[in-house]
């Protein structure tokens, strides 16, 4: 069983070498009276209010670039969206992590992002989460992570739909296998030219079935929908 902790390790392994300094971000240390609860702010997060924080209090191993987050989303077919789209409840430990961060930085956070499977979001019509806050400049700070239902098979299942190249390669492999099985039922060996014709016919059929299924279910390859707010895109 692949836990979210192991997903965190995997995210760490692809984290790019980042050299940061305070000039990379617009920030200030402020004290704000809490006007709304943490859950309310999680449910309303849309990036309209920039987070403020004390740069010197940040843990460098929790800072990730957008490209590193994109890699984990593509590999596991996950979405990276504002928390206002997240429809499940947050564990109390997550709320406490945010509260602890706000007390340490004497601030109130508003812009949250989360990595989770598509089924965990309330998406417009057209699994295990990692909760981030925006630092600005396409950098994000990992606040917390939870859950334990991510399995190593998820990455294998997501591989064909990672991008168009993988999807095309998947149809080719399936077509080759089908061509091979068709030849097994023949009493005579097929000539090379006949095998090519059978393969091309099979490949065309497989492509038609795969793309019809994708359109019918409203899916797309992860390369194009890893950060999409729409269900059928």
N, CA and C of each residue as an Amber inpcrd file, in Angstrom:
protein
   699
   0.8370000  -1.1970000   0.0000000   0.0000000   0.0000000   0.0000000
   0.8660000   1.2390000   0.0000000   0.6080000   2.1060000  -0.9650000
   1.3900000   3.3360000  -1.0680000   0.6820000   4.4310000  -0.2900000
   1.2400000   4.8630000   0.7980000   0.6290000   5.8760000   1.6270000
   0.9660000   7.2550000   1.1060000   0.2600000   8.2680000   1.6710000
   0.5580000   9.6350000   1.2830000   1.9570000  10.0200000   1.7210000
   2.4510000   9.4020000   2.7970000   3.8120000   9.6870000   3.2290000
   4.8060000   9.2930000   2.1450000   4.5620000   8.1260000   1.5080000
   5.4560000   7.7060000   0.4240000   5.3020000   8.6170000  -0.7810000
   4.0910000   9.1520000  -0.9960000   3.9030000  10.1280000  -2.0600000
   4.6900000  11.3840000  -1.7590000   4.7560000  11.7720000  -0.4810000
   5.5460000  12.9360000  -0.0700000   7.0230000  12.6950000  -0.3790000
   7.5040000  11.4750000  -0.1140000   8.8980000  11.1380000  -0.4110000
   9.1440000  11.2260000  -1.9140000   8.1650000  10.7470000  -2.7030000
   8.2880000  10.7990000  -4.1550000   8.3220000  12.2510000  -4.6280000
   7.5160000  13.0960000  -4.0180000   7.5240000  14.5100000  -4.3670000
   8.8620000  15.1320000  -4.0290000   9.4300000  14.7440000  -2.8830000
  10.7470000  15.2390000  -2.5040000  11.8040000  14.8320000  -3.5160000
  11.6670000  13.6100000  -4.0570000  12.6970000  13.0970000  -4.9650000
  12.7440000  13.8530000  -6.2830000  11.6310000  14.4700000  -6.6810000
  11.6270000  15.2140000  -7.9310000  11.7090000  16.7160000  -7.6880000
  11.8440000  17.1060000  -6.4290000  11.9460000  18.5370000  -6.1330000
  13.2050000  19.0960000  -6.7730000  13.0300000  20.1870000  -7.4890000
  14.1700000  20.7810000  -8.1670000  15.0430000  21.5260000  -7.1830000
  16.3140000  21.6620000  -7.5280000  17.2330000  22.4230000  -6.6870000
  16.8280000  23.8850000  -6.7270000  16.4390000  24.4200000  -5.5840000
  15.9040000  25.7760000  -5.5170000  16.7660000  26.6240000  -4.6010000
  17.2100000  27.7450000  -5.1040000  17.9180000  28.7300000  -4.2940000
  17.0040000  29.9210000  -4.1170000  16.5780000  30.1510000  -2.8990000
  15.6090000  31.1910000  -2.6260000  16.1900000  32.2460000  -1.7050000
  15.6820000  33.4440000  -1.8560000  15.9900000  34.4920000  -0.9070000
  14.7600000  35.3610000  -0.7550000  14.7700000  36.2070000   0.2090000
  13.5810000  36.9870000   0.5350000  13.1580000  37.9140000  -0.5890000
  14.0650000  38.2500000  -1.4970000  13.7230000  39.1490000  -2.5890000
  12.8340000  38.4810000  -3.6380000  12.7500000  37.1180000  -3.5720000
  11.9270000  36.3950000  -4.5320000  10.4440000  36.5790000  -4.2630000
  10.0900000  37.0350000  -3.0860000   8.6980000  37.0880000  -2.6910000
   8.3390000  38.4540000  -2.1190000   7.0790000  38.8060000  -2.2560000
   6.5450000  39.9790000  -1.5920000   5.9020000  39.5070000  -0.2980000
   6.4340000  39.9040000   0.8280000   5.8850000  39.4260000   2.0840000
   6.0740000  40.4690000   3.1640000   5.3130000  40.2860000   4.2040000
   5.4640000  41.1160000   5.3810000   4.8960000  40.3510000   6.5640000
   5.4230000  40.6100000   7.7340000   4.9080000  39.9810000   8.9360000
   3.8500000  40.8980000   9.5290000   2.6210000  40.4230000   9.6130000
   1.5370000  41.2390000  10.1190000   0.7120000  40.4460000  11.1220000
  -0.0690000  41.1480000  11.8940000  -0.9720000  40.5010000  12.8300000
  -2.3910000  40.9150000  12.4660000  -3.2450000  39.9340000  12.2050000
  -4.6070000  40.2090000  11.7880000  -5.5720000  39.5070000  12.7390000
  -6.6160000  40.2020000  13.1120000  -7.6540000  39.5600000  13.8990000
  -8.3600000  38.5420000  13.0080000  -8.5310000  37.3480000  13.5260000
  -9.1470000  36.3030000  12.7260000 -10.6110000  36.6480000  12.4540000
 -10.9380000  36.9200000  11.1890000 -12.2960000  37.3070000  10.8260000
 -13.1300000  36.1130000  10.4040000 -12.4850000  35.0850000   9.8960000
 -13.1940000  33.8850000   9.4720000 -12.4460000  32.6630000   9.9630000
 -13.1450000  31.5340000  10.0560000 -12.5060000  30.3070000  10.5080000
 -11.6120000  29.7490000   9.4100000 -10.7190000  28.8570000   9.7970000
  -9.8000000  28.2440000   8.8300000 -10.5700000  27.4610000   7.7810000
 -11.5890000  26.7200000   8.1920000 -12.3740000  25.9280000   7.2430000
 -13.0980000  26.8240000   6.2430000 -13.5930000  27.9640000   6.7120000
 -14.2570000  28.8950000   5.8030000 -13.2870000  29.4260000   4.7640000
 -12.0650000  29.7230000   5.1970000 -11.0680000  30.2340000   4.2590000
 -10.6130000  29.1580000   3.2900000 -10.5340000  27.9030000   3.7490000
 -10.2100000  26.7950000   2.8490000 -11.2920000  26.6390000   1.7820000
 -12.5460000  26.8060000   2.1850000 -13.6680000  26.6220000   1.2630000
 -13.8550000  27.7880000   0.3000000 -13.2030000  28.9180000   0.5810000
 -13.3620000  30.0950000  -0.2670000 -12.0740000  30.4670000  -1.0090000
 -11.0350000  29.6920000  -0.8450000  -9.7390000  30.0390000  -1.4380000
  -9.8310000  30.1470000  -2.9540000  -9.4080000  31.2980000  -3.4980000
  -9.4260000  31.4720000  -4.9510000  -8.2580000  32.3150000  -5.4530000
  -7.3010000  32.6270000  -4.5870000  -6.1180000  33.3520000  -5.0240000
  -6.2840000  34.8460000  -5.1210000  -7.4410000  35.3740000  -4.7160000
  -7.6590000  36.8210000  -4.8290000  -6.9100000  37.5970000  -3.7510000
  -6.5750000  36.9170000  -2.6260000  -5.8340000  37.5600000  -1.5410000
  -4.4630000  36.9020000  -1.4250000  -3.3960000  37.6800000  -1.5200000
  -2.0410000  37.1460000  -1.4560000  -1.6800000  36.7920000  -0.0190000
  -1.0910000  35.6150000   0.1710000  -0.6520000  35.2200000   1.5060000
   0.5210000  36.0750000   1.9700000   0.5780000  36.3390000   3.2620000
   1.7190000  37.0160000   3.8600000   2.3640000  36.0700000   4.8610000
   3.6700000  36.1800000   5.0370000   4.3880000  35.2430000   5.8970000
   5.7610000  35.8090000   6.2290000   6.3940000  35.2140000   7.2260000
   7.7580000  35.5730000   7.6020000   8.6980000  34.6140000   6.8810000
   9.4100000  35.0990000   5.8880000  10.2620000  34.2470000   5.0630000
  11.2640000  33.4540000   5.9020000  11.8050000  34.0580000   6.9490000
  12.8300000  33.4060000   7.7660000  12.2900000  32.2270000   8.5760000
  10.9600000  32.1360000   8.7000000  10.3500000  31.0500000   9.4640000
   9.9510000  29.8590000   8.5880000  10.1280000  29.9750000   7.2730000
   9.7420000  28.8880000   6.3740000  10.7600000  27.7490000   6.4100000
  10.2660000  26.5080000   6.2730000  11.1350000  25.3360000   6.1840000
  11.4200000  25.0750000   4.7070000  12.6780000  25.1450000   4.3180000
  13.0430000  25.0590000   2.8970000  12.6350000  23.7380000   2.2480000
  12.6030000  22.6430000   3.0300000  12.2560000  21.3470000   2.4470000
  10.7610000  21.2080000   2.1760000   9.9840000  22.2150000   2.5220000
   8.5470000  22.2000000   2.2530000   8.1750000  23.1270000   1.0940000
   9.1580000  23.7320000   0.4470000   8.9020000  24.6530000  -0.6510000
   9.0790000  23.9170000  -1.9830000   8.0560000  23.9860000  -2.8440000
   8.0720000  23.2690000  -4.1150000   7.7290000  24.2060000  -5.2610000
   8.3920000  24.0060000  -6.3680000   8.0740000  24.7840000  -7.5630000
   6.8480000  24.1750000  -8.2320000   6.2000000  24.9620000  -9.0710000
   5.0160000  24.4810000  -9.7870000   5.3680000  23.3060000 -10.6950000
   6.5500000  23.3170000 -11.2870000   6.9490000  22.2290000 -12.1850000
   7.1070000  20.9070000 -11.4380000   7.5860000  20.9530000 -10.1820000
   7.7190000  19.7280000  -9.3830000   6.3480000  19.1640000  -9.0320000
   5.4090000  20.0480000  -8.7100000   4.0540000  19.6050000  -8.3930000
   3.3860000  19.0280000  -9.6380000   3.6400000  19.6420000 -10.7860000
   3.0580000  19.1560000 -12.0370000   3.5250000  17.7290000 -12.3330000
   4.7940000  17.4340000 -12.0680000   5.3370000  16.0970000 -12.3360000
   4.5990000  15.0220000 -11.5350000   4.3340000  15.2990000 -10.2670000
   3.6540000  14.3100000  -9.4300000   2.2000000  14.1550000  -9.8710000
   1.5860000  15.2420000 -10.3490000   0.2070000  15.1730000 -10.8260000
   0.1080000  14.3430000 -12.1040000   1.0560000  14.5420000 -13.0130000
   1.0460000  13.7980000 -14.2760000   1.3080000  12.3210000 -14.0420000
   2.2270000  12.0140000 -13.1370000   2.6040000  10.6180000 -12.8930000
   1.4930000   9.8310000 -12.2120000   0.6650000  10.4970000 -11.4090000
  -0.3620000   9.8070000 -10.6290000  -1.7820000  10.1930000 -11.0290000
  -1.9110000  10.9690000 -12.1120000  -3.2190000  11.4570000 -12.5900000
  -3.9900000  12.1260000 -11.4550000  -3.4300000  13.2100000 -10.9640000
  -4.0330000  13.9870000  -9.8930000  -4.3120000  15.3990000 -10.3890000
  -5.1000000  16.1530000  -9.6520000  -5.3970000  17.5420000  -9.9720000
  -4.7500000  18.4560000  -8.9290000  -4.3910000  19.6710000  -9.3540000
  -3.8210000  20.6860000  -8.4680000  -4.7020000  21.9250000  -8.5860000
  -5.5920000  22.1350000  -7.5980000  -6.5970000  23.1870000  -7.6900000
  -6.7320000  23.9460000  -6.3760000  -7.4410000  25.0750000  -6.4420000
  -7.7690000  25.8120000  -5.2210000  -8.6350000  24.9360000  -4.3180000
  -8.4660000  25.1020000  -3.0150000  -9.2050000  24.2620000  -2.0670000
 -10.7110000  24.5140000  -2.0850000 -11.1700000  25.5860000  -2.7020000
 -12.6150000  25.8240000  -2.7720000 -13.3160000  24.7450000  -3.5950000
 -12.5700000  24.0120000  -4.4220000 -13.1570000  22.9300000  -5.2030000
 -13.1540000  21.5910000  -4.4410000 -12.4400000  21.5210000  -3.3310000
 -12.3090000  20.2640000  -2.5960000 -13.6000000  19.9870000  -1.8260000
 -14.1680000  18.7940000  -1.9710000 -15.4840000  18.5180000  -1.4030000
 -15.4530000  17.6590000  -0.1390000 -14.3210000  17.0890000   0.2160000
 -14.2500000  16.2370000   1.3970000 -13.9110000  17.0460000   2.6520000
 -14.0710000  16.4180000   3.8040000 -13.7330000  17.0780000   5.0650000
 -12.2290000  17.0530000   5.2900000 -11.7390000  18.0240000   6.0420000
 -10.3240000  18.0940000   6.3890000 -10.1060000  17.4740000   7.7690000
  -9.0890000  16.6300000   7.9210000  -8.7830000  16.0820000   9.2480000
  -8.4360000  17.2090000  10.2230000  -8.7140000  16.9960000  11.4760000
  -8.4400000  18.0180000  12.4840000  -6.9550000  18.3380000  12.5510000
  -6.1030000  17.3490000  12.2620000  -4.6530000  17.5860000  12.2880000
  -4.2430000  18.6210000  11.2380000  -4.9560000  18.6540000  10.1100000
  -4.6600000  19.6270000   9.0590000  -5.0230000  21.0270000   9.5310000
  -6.1760000  21.1610000  10.1630000  -6.6050000  22.4590000  10.6930000
  -5.6000000  22.9510000  11.7330000  -5.1190000  22.0370000  12.5610000
  -4.1380000  22.4110000  13.5870000  -2.8110000  22.8220000  12.9570000
  -2.4220000  22.1770000  11.8490000  -1.1770000  22.5400000  11.1590000
  -1.2600000  23.9670000  10.6180000  -2.4120000  24.3080000  10.0550000
  -2.6050000  25.6690000   9.5390000  -2.6100000  26.6710000  10.6820000
  -3.2980000  26.3130000  11.7570000  -3.3640000  27.2050000  12.9190000
  -1.9730000  27.4530000  13.4990000  -1.1790000  26.3960000  13.5830000
   0.1860000  26.5210000  14.1030000   1.0250000  27.4210000  13.2010000
   0.8730000  27.2670000  11.8770000   1.6230000  28.0890000  10.9320000
   1.2290000  29.5620000  11.0910000  -0.0600000  29.8300000  11.2170000
  -0.5390000  31.2020000  11.3340000  -0.0630000  31.8540000  12.6250000
  -0.0240000  31.0830000  13.6890000   0.4570000  31.6230000  14.9590000
   1.9460000  31.9250000  14.8890000   2.7020000  31.0440000  14.2220000
   4.1400000  31.2410000  14.0880000   4.4560000  32.4730000  13.2420000
   3.7040000  32.6730000  12.1850000   3.9630000  33.7740000  11.2600000
   3.1140000  35.0100000  11.5570000   2.2410000  34.9170000  12.5650000
   1.3710000  36.0280000  12.9460000   0.6050000  36.5720000  11.7430000
  -0.0700000  35.6810000  11.0700000  -0.7720000  36.0560000   9.8460000
  -2.0400000  35.2380000   9.7030000  -2.7770000  35.5040000   8.6730000
  -3.9700000  34.7400000   8.3320000  -3.8770000  34.3280000   6.8710000
  -3.8730000  33.0140000   6.6080000  -3.7010000  32.5010000   5.2540000
  -5.0370000  32.4860000   4.5030000  -4.9500000  32.7210000   3.1930000
  -6.1660000  32.7440000   2.3810000  -6.0440000  31.9330000   1.0940000
  -4.8730000  31.9100000   0.4770000  -4.7310000  31.2370000  -0.8160000
  -4.1590000  29.8400000  -0.6130000  -5.0340000  28.8330000  -0.7040000
  -4.6360000  27.4350000  -0.5220000  -4.8330000  26.6700000  -1.8210000
  -3.9400000  25.7070000  -2.0810000  -4.0630000  24.8050000  -3.2250000
  -3.9440000  23.3750000  -2.6930000  -4.5260000  22.4250000  -3.4320000
  -4.4960000  21.0410000  -2.9650000  -4.2960000  20.0830000  -4.1370000
  -3.5160000  19.0290000  -3.8910000  -3.2980000  17.9570000  -4.8670000
  -4.1310000  16.7620000  -4.4440000  -5.0280000  16.3020000  -5.3230000
  -5.9090000  15.1810000  -4.9900000  -6.4920000  14.6000000  -6.2710000
  -7.0680000  13.3850000  -6.2040000  -7.7280000  12.8140000  -7.3850000
  -8.9370000  13.6440000  -7.8080000  -9.3230000  13.5300000  -9.0730000
 -10.4390000  14.2940000  -9.6130000 -11.7270000  14.0520000  -8.8310000
 -11.9220000  12.8320000  -8.3500000 -13.1560000  12.4780000  -7.6460000
 -13.3130000  13.2250000  -6.3290000 -12.2340000  13.8210000  -5.8290000
 -12.3000000  14.5460000  -4.5580000 -12.7090000  16.0030000  -4.7210000
 -12.9260000  16.4340000  -5.9820000 -13.2330000  17.8370000  -6.2310000
 -14.6620000  18.0320000  -6.7180000 -15.2080000  19.2010000  -6.4170000
 -16.4790000  19.6450000  -6.9860000 -16.1110000  20.4540000  -8.2290000
 -16.1840000  19.8260000  -9.3970000 -15.7290000  20.4720000 -10.6210000
 -16.8960000  20.9180000 -11.4880000 -16.6540000  21.9500000 -12.3050000
 -17.6660000  22.4090000 -13.2420000 -17.8270000  21.3700000 -14.3360000
 -18.9980000  21.3450000 -14.9770000 -19.2140000  20.4020000 -16.0740000
 -18.5830000  20.9340000 -17.3460000 -17.8830000  20.7550000 -18.1090000
 -17.2390000  21.0990000 -19.4030000 -16.4530000  19.9200000 -19.7730000
  -8.8850000  10.9770000  -3.6150000  -7.8540000  10.0670000  -3.2410000
  -6.9040000  10.7050000  -2.2200000  -5.7620000  10.9000000  -2.3650000
  -5.0120000  11.3940000  -1.1880000  -4.5130000  12.8160000  -1.4280000
  -4.8040000  13.7260000  -0.5100000  -4.4760000  15.1230000  -0.7850000
  -3.1480000  15.5850000  -0.1910000  -2.5490000  16.5870000  -0.8500000
  -1.4060000  17.3350000  -0.3420000  -1.8320000  18.7940000  -0.3220000
  -1.8170000  19.4180000   0.8540000  -2.3070000  20.7810000   1.0020000
  -1.1670000  21.7890000   0.9440000  -1.2650000  22.7350000   0.0050000
  -0.2370000  23.7630000  -0.1800000  -0.8330000  25.1500000   0.0620000
   0.0460000  26.0900000   0.3940000  -0.3330000  27.4980000   0.3570000
   0.5690000  28.1750000  -0.6650000   0.0450000  29.2220000  -1.2880000
   0.8120000  29.9190000  -2.3250000   1.8400000  30.8590000  -1.7030000
   3.0830000  30.8070000  -2.2200000   4.1260000  31.7450000  -1.8160000
   4.2890000  32.8510000  -2.8580000   3.6240000  32.6950000  -4.0030000
   3.8070000  33.6320000  -5.0960000   4.9170000  33.1650000  -6.0240000
   4.9950000  33.7360000  -7.2120000   6.0420000  33.4080000  -8.1860000
   6.0970000  31.9200000  -8.5310000   4.9350000  31.2520000  -8.5450000
   4.8470000  29.8200000  -8.8800000   5.5990000  28.9280000  -7.8990000
   5.6510000  29.3200000  -6.6370000   6.1940000  28.4700000  -5.5790000
   5.1080000  28.2310000  -4.5450000   5.1490000  27.0280000  -3.9600000
   4.1110000  26.6460000  -3.0070000   4.7460000  25.9860000  -1.7840000
   4.0740000  26.1600000  -0.6540000   4.5800000  25.6480000   0.6250000
   3.6580000  24.5330000   1.0960000   4.2260000  23.3430000   1.3350000
   3.4520000  22.1860000   1.7770000   3.0700000  22.3430000   3.2460000
   1.7800000  22.5250000   3.5020000   1.3050000  22.6960000   4.8770000
   1.0660000  21.3560000   5.5660000   0.4510000  20.4230000   4.8340000
   0.1500000  19.1250000   5.4520000  -0.2590000  18.1330000   4.3740000
  -0.3150000  16.8570000   4.7220000  -0.7570000  15.8010000   3.8220000
  -1.3840000  14.7090000   4.6600000  -2.3660000  14.0010000   4.0980000
  -3.0790000  13.0030000   4.8890000  -3.6820000  11.9430000   3.9670000
  -4.2350000  10.8920000   4.5740000  -4.8440000   9.7960000   3.8230000
  -3.8760000   8.6380000   3.6220000  -4.4080000   7.4820000   3.2110000
  -3.5430000   6.3140000   3.0090000  -4.0720000   5.3790000   1.9200000
  -4.8810000   5.8920000   0.9860000  -5.4570000   4.9950000  -0.0130000
  -4.7880000   5.0760000  -1.3780000  -3.6450000   5.7540000  -1.4790000
  -2.9020000   5.7520000  -2.7400000  -2.0660000   4.4750000  -2.8520000
  -2.2490000   3.7780000  -3.9350000  -1.5400000   2.5090000  -4.1250000
  -0.5590000   2.6540000  -5.2800000   0.4940000   1.8200000  -5.2700000
   1.5100000   1.9100000  -6.3170000   0.9180000   1.6280000  -7.6970000
  -0.2170000   0.9150000  -7.7260000  -0.8500000   0.6210000  -9.0130000
  -1.4580000   1.8680000  -9.6420000  -1.6640000   2.9190000  -8.8540000
  -2.2480000   4.1490000  -9.3960000  -1.3620000   4.7380000 -10.4970000
  -0.0510000   4.7210000 -10.2690000   0.8680000   5.2780000 -11.2590000
   0.8390000   4.4530000 -12.5440000   0.7010000   3.1190000 -12.4180000
   0.6320000   2.2580000 -13.5950000  -0.6470000   2.5390000 -14.3740000
  -1.7720000   2.6730000 -13.6580000  -3.0470000   2.9610000 -14.3150000
  -3.0220000   4.3290000 -14.9900000  -2.2970000   5.2640000 -14.3870000
  -2.2630000   6.6290000 -14.9120000  -1.3020000   6.7840000 -16.0830000
  -0.3900000   5.8240000 -16.2650000   0.6580000   5.9460000 -17.2800000
   0.1200000   6.1490000 -18.6960000  -0.8800000   5.3670000 -19.1630000
  -1.3670000   5.5720000 -20.5360000  -1.9710000   6.9520000 -20.7690000
  -2.5410000   7.5680000 -19.7210000  -3.2040000   8.8610000 -19.8670000
  -2.3350000  10.0160000 -19.3750000  -1.0410000   9.7750000 -19.2340000
  -0.1510000  10.8350000 -18.7720000  -0.0230000  11.9440000 -19.8060000
   0.1380000  11.5690000 -21.0760000   0.2260000  12.5510000 -22.1680000
  -0.1480000  11.8550000 -23.4740000  -0.1750000  12.6190000 -24.5690000
  -0.5940000  12.0620000 -25.8580000   0.3750000  11.0030000 -26.3770000
   1.6760000  11.1920000 -26.1010000   2.6640000  10.2040000 -26.5460000
   2.4040000   8.8560000 -25.8760000   2.1980000   8.8750000 -24.5480000
   1.9200000   7.6320000 -23.8310000   0.6370000   6.9760000 -24.3280000
  -0.3790000   7.7940000 -24.6020000  -1.6550000   7.2480000 -25.0700000
  -1.4900000   6.5940000 -26.4420000  -0.7410000   7.2340000 -27.3240000
  -0.4920000   6.6720000 -28.6510000   0.3110000   5.3750000 -28.5520000
   1.3360000   5.3970000 -27.6990000   2.1510000   4.2020000 -27.5050000
   1.3140000   3.0600000 -26.9370000   0.3970000   3.3890000 -26.0480000
  -0.4900000   2.3830000 -25.4530000  -1.3410000   1.7150000 -26.5290000
  -1.8900000   2.5130000 -27.4630000  -2.7120000   1.9280000 -28.5280000
  -1.8780000   1.0580000 -29.4610000  -0.6210000   1.4460000 -29.6770000
   0.2650000   0.6400000 -30.5300000   0.5440000  -0.7140000 -29.8770000
   0.8680000  -0.7090000 -28.5910000   1.1690000  -1.9560000 -27.8790000
  -0.0430000  -2.8780000 -27.8710000  -1.2120000  -2.3430000 -27.5830000
  -2.4360000  -3.1510000 -27.5830000  -2.6950000  -3.7400000 -28.9680000
  -2.4590000  -2.9420000 -29.9940000  -2.6880000  -3.4040000 -31.3690000
  -1.7140000  -4.5210000 -31.7540000  -0.4640000  -4.3960000 -31.3290000
   0.5310000  -5.4470000 -31.5950000   0.1160000  -6.7590000 -30.9270000
  -0.3410000  -6.6630000 -29.6830000  -0.7800000  -7.8600000 -28.9540000
  -1.9920000  -8.4990000 -29.6280000  -2.9390000  -7.6780000 -30.0640000
  -4.1220000  -8.2130000 -30.7400000  -3.7480000  -8.8710000 -32.0660000
  -2.8250000  -8.2570000 -32.7890000  -2.3520000  -8.8380000 -34.0560000
  -1.7080000 -10.1970000 -33.8260000  -0.9470000 -10.2790000 -32.7360000
  -0.2930000 -11.5470000 -32.3960000  -1.3270000 -12.6280000 -32.0920000
  -2.3610000 -12.2750000 -31.3220000  -3.3880000 -13.2620000 -30.9610000
  -4.2230000 -13.6680000 -32.1770000  -4.4400000 -12.7380000 -33.0790000
  -5.1690000 -13.0750000 -34.3100000  -4.3980000 -14.1070000 -35.1220000
  -3.0800000 -13.9440000 -35.1730000  -2.2370000 -14.8830000 -35.9170000
  -2.2580000 -16.2720000 -35.2810000  -2.4290000 -16.3550000 -33.9760000
  -2.4560000 -17.6550000 -33.2990000  -3.6240000 -18.5200000 -33.7570000
  -4.7220000 -17.8670000 -34.1820000  -5.9080000 -18.6190000 -34.6030000
  -5.8520000 -19.0140000 -36.0870000  -4.8100000 -18.5720000 -36.7560000
  -4.6440000 -18.9450000 -38.1600000  -3.8590000 -20.2540000 -38.2660000
  -4.3230000 -21.1440000 -39.1600000  -3.6250000 -22.4260000 -39.3430000
  -2.3320000 -22.2400000 -40.1140000  -2.2970000 -21.2010000 -40.9490000
  -1.1000000 -20.9260000 -41.7220000  -0.4500000 -19.6400000 -41.2360000
   0.8640000 -19.5750000 -41.3830000   1.5970000 -18.3770000 -40.9900000
   1.2510000 -17.2260000 -41.9320000   1.0660000 -16.0490000 -41.3500000
   0.7220000 -14.8860000 -42.1480000   1.9850000 -14.2520000 -42.7170000
   1.8860000 -13.7590000 -43.9270000   3.0170000 -13.0550000 -44.5140000
   3.2190000 -11.7120000 -43.8070000   4.3970000 -11.1460000 -43.9750000
   4.7060000  -9.8700000 -43.3260000   3.7300000  -8.7740000 -43.7590000
   3.4560000  -8.7050000 -45.0500000   2.5490000  -7.6780000 -45.5720000
   1.1400000  -7.8460000 -44.9880000   0.7090000  -9.1110000 -44.8450000
  -0.6230000  -9.3700000 -44.2870000  -0.6500000  -8.9790000 -42.8120000
   0.4260000  -9.2580000 -42.1020000   0.5040000  -8.8850000 -40.6880000
   0.4410000  -7.3680000 -40.5140000   1.0940000  -6.6540000 -41.4190000
   1.0680000  -5.1790000 -41.3530000  -0.3500000  -4.6630000 -41.5860000
  -1.0500000  -5.2790000 -42.5630000  -2.4260000  -4.8650000 -42.8500000
  -3.3240000  -5.1220000 -41.6430000  -3.1650000  -6.3060000 -41.0270000
  -3.9590000  -6.6490000 -39.8330000  -3.6550000  -5.6850000 -38.6940000
  -2.3630000  -5.3710000 -38.5300000  -1.9660000  -4.4420000 -37.4670000
  -2.5880000  -3.0650000 -37.6690000  -2.5100000  -2.5490000 -38.8990000
  -3.0500000  -1.2150000 -39.1780000  -4.5560000  -1.1700000 -38.9680000
  -5.2350000  -2.2110000 -39.3870000  -6.6790000  -2.2820000 -39.1810000
  -7.0020000  -2.3410000 -37.6840000  -6.2440000  -3.1570000 -36.9570000
  -6.4500000  -3.2890000 -35.5160000  -6.1420000  -1.9830000 -34.7990000
  -5.0510000  -1.3370000 -35.1900000  -4.6510000  -0.0610000 -34.5650000
  -5.7190000   1.0110000 -34.7520000  -6.2770000   1.0610000 -35.9800000
  -7.3390000   2.0300000 -36.2500000  -8.5490000   1.7680000 -35.3520000
  -8.8580000   0.4950000 -35.1510000 -10.0030000   0.1400000 -34.3100000
  -9.7500000   0.4880000 -32.8430000  -8.5360000   0.2030000 -32.3810000
  -8.1870000   0.4930000 -30.9970000  -8.2190000   2.0000000 -30.7310000
  -7.6540000   2.7790000 -31.6680000  -7.6600000   4.2390000 -31.5210000
  -9.0990000   4.7550000 -31.4420000  -9.9600000   4.2390000 -32.2930000
 -11.3580000   4.6710000 -32.3110000 -12.0390000   4.3650000 -30.9820000
 -11.7970000   3.1700000 -30.4480000 -12.4170000   2.7650000 -29.1830000
 -11.8960000   3.6100000 -28.0290000 -10.5590000   3.8040000 -27.9810000
  -9.9440000   4.5630000 -26.8900000 -10.4210000   6.0060000 -26.8690000
 -10.3870000   6.6540000 -28.0330000 -10.7800000   8.0580000 -28.0830000
 -12.2820000   8.2410000 -27.8770000 -13.0770000   7.2780000 -28.3210000
 -14.5220000   7.3400000 -28.0520000 -14.7720000   7.2390000 -26.5480000
 -14.0350000   6.3460000 -25.8880000 -14.1960000   6.1840000 -24.4330000
 -13.7870000   7.4480000 -23.6890000 -12.6990000   8.0740000 -24.1330000
 -12.2230000   9.3030000 -23.4870000 -13.2500000  10.4220000 -23.6410000
 -13.7840000  10.5690000 -24.8480000 -14.7790000  11.6150000 -25.0880000
 -16.0750000  11.3150000 -24.3410000 -16.4720000  10.0530000 -24.3360000
 -17.7160000   9.6470000 -23.6820000 -17.6630000   9.9090000 -22.1840000
 -16.5190000   9.6530000 -21.5540000 -16.3900000   9.8240000 -20.1000000
 -15.9740000  11.2340000 -19.7160000 -15.7090000  12.0970000 -20.7050000
 -15.3260000  13.4750000 -20.3970000 -13.9250000  13.6000000 -19.8420000
 -13.0490000  12.6700000 -20.1880000 -11.6750000  12.7010000 -19.6850000
 -10.7420000  13.3160000 -20.7200000  -9.5170000  13.5680000 -20.2740000
  -8.4640000  14.0380000 -21.1620000  -7.1530000  13.5500000 -20.5810000
  -6.0730000  13.6450000 -21.3370000  -4.7810000  13.2280000 -20.8070000
  -4.3550000  14.1960000 -19.6960000  -3.5970000  13.6950000 -18.7280000
  -3.2120000  14.4910000 -17.5580000  -2.4160000  15.7290000 -17.9180000
  -1.6870000  15.6590000 -19.0240000  -0.8720000  16.7860000 -19.4620000
  -1.7110000  18.0460000 -19.6550000  -2.9950000  17.8690000 -19.9930000
  -3.8560000  19.0120000 -20.2930000  -4.8940000  19.3070000 -19.2120000
  -5.0750000  18.4100000 -18.2370000  -6.1100000  18.6840000 -17.2390000
  -5.6380000  18.5830000 -15.7930000  -4.3130000  18.5390000 -15.5630000
  -3.8160000  18.3620000 -14.1900000  -4.1830000  19.5460000 -13.2970000
  -4.4490000  20.7140000 -13.8990000  -4.8400000  21.8770000 -13.1010000
  -6.1470000  22.4790000 -13.6200000  -6.9670000  21.6490000 -14.2650000
  -8.2210000  22.1260000 -14.8360000  -9.3330000  22.1310000 -13.7890000
 -10.1720000  23.1650000 -13.8150000 -11.3060000  23.2760000 -12.9140000
 -12.5510000  22.5800000 -13.4860000 -12.4250000  22.0080000 -14.6720000
 -13.5670000  21.4000000 -15.3260000 -13.4960000  19.8890000 -15.2410000
 -14.6710000  19.2720000 -15.0850000 -14.7340000  17.8090000 -14.9610000
 -14.4170000  17.1330000 -16.2910000 -15.0380000  17.6390000 -17.3660000
 -14.8840000  16.9790000 -18.6670000 -13.8820000  17.7190000 -19.5370000
 -12.6620000  17.8680000 -19.0110000 -11.6050000  18.4970000 -19.7970000
 -10.2730000  17.8650000 -19.4480000
